[in-house]
Amino acid sequence: MNTLFRLVSMVLLLCAATTFATAQCTTWVDSPKKEAAENAHVSYRNFVKNKTEADIAALSQSEFDAAFKNWKIAYDIAPAADGKRASHFRDGRTFYKTMANKATDDAKKKEYGDRLIELYDEEITCYPDGTAFLLGRKGYDMFYVNGYSMEAVDVLEKAIDEGGEKTEYIVLPPLGQLLGYFYENDQLDAARVRELYEKGAALADANIAAGGDYASYYEDAKANLKAGIAKFKTEIFDCEYFKEDLEMEFKDNMDDFDALRRVVAKAKLQGCDENDAFVVKAQARVDELFQTKKAEYEQEQRENSPAYAARQLEEAGDYAGAIKAYEDALEKAGDDKAKARYYFQIAQIQYAELRQYGSARSNANKAAQLRSGWGQPYILIGDMYSRMSRNCGDAYEQRLAVLAAIDKYQYARSVDSEVGSKAGGRISRLSGSKPLKADAFSRGHKAGQKITVGCGINETVTLSF
């Protein structure tokens, strides 16, 4: 009996959907109100024919109201007009977009925006030949009229999938904005953002390579796509994404030893393996330049770098001597940036080699205070807390210490995009070691509660599970 009921319900739903779709696609051809529909069509078209959206938005209120009233009559009688043109759907969208853009009431703005999107779906149902194009326009309007939504992401992706290389360039700027927003708000992960970005970039690259009148539009659109996620690029992308820029920087600085060292460092920071062909090539050039200028370079380092002796002692394993040399370098440092670097080097030795966590944290904080927007000291403190967590009292205390480490990584990422990838990786590894809800509840603790972590950390964290 239940099976029969489900089958009947399904049939009724299909019938209802078919009836609704048929109603959407009604024409005036056999309608008893054909003359009224045609007259209303002609009347409103006199206002909008050959007009841009800006032209229609500039109509006087009385002209706009008259045009919209006649459009509504024509649409209500025959949504699909004469069955050969989609003008009622397209013009309706222009009317509703204009009203949404002018609306000052949020509820009205949403009502008009939603109706605008419905008219895309109706046109796709009645005139499916233009589906790929309409999906691109639909996704564009979903973002610029209705704002951020995951549905807009899905629609833009479907537009690219269905349209292929013929997809309009206009889909790329909103896609970039949406990807950046939803990644920042933890609603899209790096893999998904990378997948969607690569679809959009491939669309742009194909049209740029093909040339033609719209190649420059695709170039600009790709730039907008990249800009939308630029803040998070080090977290989202791997080595290959950065190689194009690194190759250019390499070619522009073939004889600049310091510049090429920075190129190699950047490549490794972005996840390029030391055996990667580009890294091997760049490192070989660095080594070649070093050999030709080794004596000159070392003499220059001794004369110009107060920390040269400290680095030599550190490499030799004389950590106490290295710290003393860095402290001497601090007295000779000419600016805060150099001082920050020396404090950080001291903190690294104290943390990694001497296990002097209190002193290491103090010096890392001094480094951060002297150089704003530098995330590396906070990464070091996070690493320190992560290591210290292992020696906390019980498992619950250890997990609270993990929250303190995660807080430092998150802060590092928020102030310095260059450490985003490093911070993100650490956060991912530690996320499974957050406190367990049951352990917290047994102690009377609740999510969102402020708790001070012991174990020598003495930081206040917000409890999460």
C-alpha positions in Angstrom: 0.0 0.0 0.0 2.8 2.4 0.9 4.6 1.6 -2.3 1.4 2.4 -4.3 1.0 5.6 -2.4 4.6 6.7 -3.2 4.1 5.9 -6.9 0.8 7.9 -7.0 2.5 10.8 -5.2 5.4 10.7 -7.7 3.1 10.7 -10.7 1.1 13.6 -9.3 4.3 15.6 -8.7 5.5 14.9 -12.2 2.2 16.0 -13.6 2.3 19.2 -11.5 5.8 20.0 -12.7 4.8 19.3 -16.3 1.7 21.5 -15.9 3.8 24.3 -14.4 6.4 24.1 -17.1 3.7 24.2 -19.8 2.2 27.3 -18.2 5.5 29.0 -18.1 5.9 28.4 -21.9 2.4 29.5 -22.9 2.3 31.7 -26.0 -0.3 34.0 -27.4 -0.7 32.1 -30.6 -3.9 30.3 -29.7 -4.8 32.5 -26.7 -8.3 34.1 -26.6 -6.4 37.1 -25.3 -4.0 37.2 -28.2 -4.8 40.8 -29.2 -4.4 42.1 -25.6 -1.1 40.3 -25.3 0.2 41.7 -28.6 -1.0 45.2 -27.8 0.7 45.1 -24.4 3.8 43.7 -25.9 4.1 46.5 -28.5 3.3 49.1 -25.9 6.0 48.2 -23.5 8.5 47.4 -26.2 8.2 51.0 -27.4 9.9 52.0 -24.2 12.7 49.4 -24.1 13.5 48.4 -27.7 17.2 49.0 -28.5 17.7 50.4 -25.0 20.5 49.4 -22.6 19.9 48.6 -18.9 21.2 52.0 -18.1 18.7 53.6 -20.5 15.8 51.8 -18.9 17.0 52.7 -15.4 17.1 56.3 -16.5 13.4 56.3 -17.6 11.1 58.6 -15.7 9.1 56.9 -13.0 5.9 57.3 -15.0 7.4 55.9 -18.2 8.9 53.0 -16.2 5.6 52.2 -14.5 3.7 52.3 -17.8 6.3 50.0 -19.5 6.3 47.5 -16.6 2.5 47.5 -16.4 2.2 46.5 -20.1 5.1 44.0 -19.7 3.2 42.4 -16.9 0.0 42.1 -19.0 1.9 40.6 -21.9 3.9 38.2 -19.7 0.8 37.0 -17.7 -1.0 36.1 -20.8 1.9 34.7 -22.8 5.2 34.2 -20.9 6.9 32.8 -24.0 5.4 35.5 -26.3 4.8 34.0 -29.7 7.0 30.9 -29.1 9.8 32.3 -31.2 11.3 34.9 -29.0 12.3 35.1 -25.3 11.8 38.9 -25.0 9.3 38.6 -22.1 11.8 36.8 -19.9 14.7 39.0 -20.9 12.8 42.3 -20.6 11.3 41.2 -17.3 14.7 40.6 -15.9 15.8 44.1 -16.9 12.7 45.5 -15.1 13.3 43.6 -11.9 17.0 44.3 -11.9 16.3 48.0 -12.2 13.8 47.8 -9.3 16.2 45.7 -7.2 19.0 48.2 -7.7 16.7 51.2 -6.8 15.0 49.5 -3.8 16.0 50.8 -0.4 14.0 48.2 1.5 16.0 45.0 1.9 12.9 42.8 1.7 11.8 44.4 -1.5 15.3 44.2 -3.0 15.4 40.5 -2.2 11.9 40.0 -3.7 12.9 41.7 -6.9 16.2 39.9 -7.0 14.6 36.5 -6.5 12.0 37.2 -9.3 14.9 38.2 -11.6 16.5 34.8 -11.1 13.3 32.9 -11.6 12.9 34.5 -15.0 16.3 33.0 -16.0 15.0 29.5 -15.0 11.7 30.1 -17.0 13.6 31.1 -20.1 15.9 28.0 -19.8 12.8 25.8 -19.6 11.1 27.4 -22.6 14.1 28.2 -24.8 16.8 25.7 -23.8 19.1 26.4 -26.8 20.7 29.3 -24.9 21.2 27.4 -21.6 24.9 27.8 -21.2 24.8 31.6 -22.0 21.8 32.1 -19.6 23.5 30.2 -16.8 26.5 32.6 -17.0 24.2 35.6 -16.9 22.2 34.0 -14.1 25.3 33.4 -12.0 26.5 37.0 -12.7 23.2 38.5 -11.5 22.9 36.2 -8.6 26.1 37.7 -7.2 25.8 41.3 -8.3 22.1 41.6 -7.4 21.5 39.1 -4.7 25.0 38.9 -3.1 27.1 36.0 -1.9 25.6 32.5 -2.1 26.9 29.0 -2.7 24.2 28.5 -5.3 25.8 31.3 -7.3 29.1 29.3 -7.2 27.3 26.2 -8.5 25.5 28.1 -11.3 28.8 29.7 -12.5 30.5 26.4 -12.5 27.7 24.8 -14.5 27.9 27.7 -16.9 31.6 27.0 -17.5 31.0 23.2 -17.8 28.2 23.6 -20.3 29.6 26.6 -22.3 33.2 25.4 -22.4 35.5 27.9 -24.2 32.4 29.8 -25.4 31.5 30.8 -21.9 31.3 34.6 -21.5 34.2 36.3 -19.7 31.7 38.0 -17.3 31.5 34.8 -15.2 35.1 35.1 -14.0 35.1 38.3 -11.7 32.1 37.1 -9.6 33.6 33.6 -9.4 36.8 35.1 -8.0 34.9 37.1 -5.4 32.8 34.2 -4.3 35.8 31.8 -4.0 37.7 34.3 -1.9 34.7 35.0 0.4 33.7 31.3 1.0 37.3 30.2 1.5 37.8 32.9 4.1 34.6 31.8 5.8 35.6 28.1 5.8 32.7 27.1 3.5 35.0 26.0 0.6 38.3 24.2 1.1 41.5 24.8 -0.8 41.0 21.8 -3.1 37.6 23.0 -4.2 38.7 26.6 -4.7 41.7 25.4 -6.7 39.4 23.2 -8.9 37.0 26.1 -9.6 39.8 28.6 -10.2 41.5 26.3 -12.7 38.3 25.9 -14.6 38.0 29.7 -14.9 41.6 30.2 -15.7 41.5 27.5 -18.4 38.5 29.3 -20.0 40.3 32.6 -20.0 43.6 31.2 -21.3 41.9 29.5 -24.2 40.2 32.7 -25.3 43.4 34.8 -24.8 45.4 32.3 -26.9 42.7 32.4 -29.6 43.0 36.2 -29.9 40.2 38.1 -31.4 38.2 41.1 -30.2 37.5 39.7 -26.7 40.9 38.5 -25.8 41.7 41.6 -23.7 38.3 41.2 -22.0 39.3 37.6 -20.9 42.7 38.9 -19.8 41.0 41.5 -17.5 38.5 39.0 -16.3 41.2 36.5 -15.4 43.0 39.3 -13.5 39.8 39.8 -11.5 39.5 36.1 -10.9 43.0 36.0 -9.5 42.4 39.2 -7.4 39.5 37.6 -5.7 41.7 34.9 -4.1 45.0 36.7 -4.0 44.9 37.1 -0.3 44.9 33.3 0.2 47.0 32.2 -2.8 49.8 30.8 -0.7 47.3 28.6 1.2 45.4 27.4 -1.8 48.0 26.8 -4.5 51.0 24.6 -4.9 54.3 25.1 -6.7 53.0 25.1 -10.2 50.7 28.1 -9.7 53.7 30.3 -8.8 56.2 29.1 -11.4 55.3 31.5 -14.1 56.1 34.5 -11.9 59.1 32.9 -10.5 60.5 32.1 -14.0 60.1 35.8 -15.0 61.8 36.9 -11.8 64.6 34.4 -12.4 65.2 35.7 -16.0 65.1 39.3 -14.9 67.8 38.7 -12.2 70.2 36.2 -13.8 73.3 38.1 -12.4 71.9 39.2 -9.1 73.0 36.7 -6.4 70.7 38.0 -3.6 67.7 38.3 -5.9 68.2 34.7 -7.1 68.5 33.4 -3.5 65.1 35.0 -2.8 63.7 33.3 -5.9 64.8 29.9 -4.7 63.5 30.6 -1.2 60.1 31.7 -2.6 59.9 28.5 -4.7 60.5 26.3 -1.7 58.1 28.3 0.5 55.4 27.7 -2.1 55.9 23.9 -1.9 58.4 23.4 -4.8 60.5 20.3 -4.1 64.3 20.8 -4.1 64.5 18.3 -7.0 62.0 20.3 -9.0 63.5 21.2 -12.4 63.1 25.0 -11.9 64.5 24.9 -8.4 67.5 22.9 -9.5 68.1 25.4 -12.3 67.8 28.4 -10.1 69.9 26.9 -7.3 72.6 26.0 -9.9 72.8 29.6 -11.0 73.0 30.8 -7.3 75.8 28.4 -6.7 77.6 29.5 -9.9 77.4 33.2 -8.9 78.5 32.3 -5.4 81.6 30.6 -6.6 82.7 33.5 -8.8 82.1 36.0 -6.0 82.7 33.9 -2.9 85.6 35.7 -1.4 84.1 39.1 -2.3 80.8 38.1 -0.8 82.1 36.8 2.4 84.2 39.9 3.0 81.2 42.0 2.3 79.2 40.0 4.8 81.8 40.4 7.5 81.9 44.2 6.9 78.2 44.9 6.4 76.4 42.3 8.4 76.6 42.6 12.2 75.1 39.1 12.5 77.7 37.3 10.2 79.7 36.0 13.2 76.5 34.9 14.9 75.5 32.8 11.9 78.9 31.2 11.7 78.8 30.2 15.4 75.2 28.9 15.0 76.2 26.7 12.1 79.1 25.4 14.1 76.8 24.4 17.0 78.0 27.0 19.5 74.5 28.2 20.4 75.4 30.2 23.5 78.1 32.0 21.5 75.7 32.6 18.6 73.1 34.2 21.0 75.9 36.5 22.4 76.9 37.5 18.9 73.3 38.2 17.9 72.9 40.4 21.1 76.1 42.3 20.0 74.5 42.6 16.5 71.4 44.1 18.1 73.5 47.0 19.5 74.8 47.8 16.0 71.5 47.3 14.1 70.5 50.4 12.2 66.7 49.8 12.0 63.9 48.0 13.7 63.6 45.5 10.9 67.1 44.3 11.5 66.6 44.2 15.2 63.4 42.1 14.7 65.4 39.6 12.6 68.1 39.2 15.3 65.5 38.8 18.1 63.8 36.2 16.0 67.1 34.3 15.4 67.8 34.3 19.1 64.3 33.0 19.8 64.7 30.2 17.2 67.9 29.0 18.9 66.4 29.2 22.4 63.4 27.2 21.2 64.8 24.6 18.9 68.3 24.0 20.4 68.1 25.0 24.0 64.5 24.4 25.0 64.4 27.7 26.8 60.7 28.3 26.0 60.1 31.4 28.2 63.1 33.3 26.8 62.2 32.2 23.3 58.7 33.4 23.6 59.8 36.8 25.0 62.3 37.3 22.2 59.8 36.2 19.5 57.3 38.8 20.9 60.0 41.5 20.8 60.6 40.6 17.1 56.9 40.8 16.3 56.6 44.2 18.0 59.5 45.7 16.1 58.1 44.5 12.7 54.4 44.8 12.2 52.7 42.5 9.7 55.3 39.7 10.2 53.8 36.4 11.0 56.9 34.3 11.5 57.3 35.0 15.2 53.7 33.9 15.8 54.3 30.7 13.9 57.3 30.1 16.2 55.2 30.7 19.3 52.5 28.4 18.0 55.2 25.7 17.4 56.4 26.3 21.0 52.9 25.9 22.4 52.3 22.7 20.3 55.5 21.2 21.7 54.7 22.4 25.3 51.2 20.8 25.1 52.8 17.3 25.3 54.0 18.0 28.8 50.7 19.4 30.2 48.9 17.6 33.0 46.1 15.5 31.6 44.7 15.0 28.1 42.2 17.8 28.4 44.9 20.3 29.4 47.0 19.2 26.5 44.1 19.8 24.1 43.6 23.3 25.6 47.2 24.0 24.9 46.6 23.0 21.3 43.9 25.7 21.1 46.5 28.3 22.2 48.9 27.0 19.4 46.1 27.2 16.8 45.2 30.8 17.9 48.8 31.8 17.2 48.8 30.2 13.7 45.5 31.9 12.9 46.8 35.2 14.0 50.0 34.8 12.0 47.9 34.1 8.9 45.7 37.1 9.5 48.7 39.6 9.6 51.0 38.0 7.1 49.7 36.3 3.9 53.2 35.0 3.2 53.0 32.5 6.1 49.4 31.5 5.2 50.4 28.1 3.7 52.6 27.3 6.6 50.0 28.3 9.2 47.2 26.6 7.4 49.1 23.3 7.3 49.8 23.5 11.0 46.1 24.3 11.8 45.0 21.3 9.7 47.3 19.0 11.6 46.2 20.2 15.0 42.5 20.5 14.4 41.9 16.8 15.3 43.6 17.5 18.7 41.1 20.1 19.9 39.3 19.4 23.2 36.6 16.7 23.2 33.1 17.9 23.9 32.5 15.2 26.5 35.6 16.1 28.4 34.7 19.7 28.5 31.1 19.1 29.6 32.2 16.9 32.4 34.1 19.9 33.7 31.2 22.3 33.3 32.8 24.0 30.3 30.9 25.2 27.3 31.7 26.1 23.7 32.7 29.8 23.4 33.8 29.9 27.1 37.1 31.8 27.8 39.6 29.5 29.6 43.2 30.2 30.7 45.7 27.6 29.6 48.3 26.5 32.1 51.5 24.5 31.4 53.6 27.7 31.4 51.6 29.0 28.4 49.2 31.3 30.4 47.1 32.3 27.4 43.3 32.7 27.4 41.6 30.7 24.7 38.0 30.4 23.4 36.8 26.9 23.9 36.0 25.0 20.7 35.8 21.3 20.0 
